[in-house]
Amino acid sequence: PTTTITTTTTTTTTTTTTTTTTTTTTTTTTTSTSNSNNNNNNNNNKFFWSSIKLLRSLQS
């Protein structure tokens, strides 16, 4: 009689690679430039001081 021996070898390789990259960039730039307000304040200031000087000169 003939005997047949069958050997089956199964190799299963499972490789799972998960790469998650989350990059969150938040840039908040707030620039408030109020040149006109500054100019107005400067002018008011000048006017105020010149008025004071004028009053002092009138008083003396």
Secondary structure, 3 states (H helix, E strand, C coil): CCCCCCCCCCCCCCCCCCCCCCCCCCCCCCCCCCHHHHHHHHHHHHHHHHHHHHHHHHHC
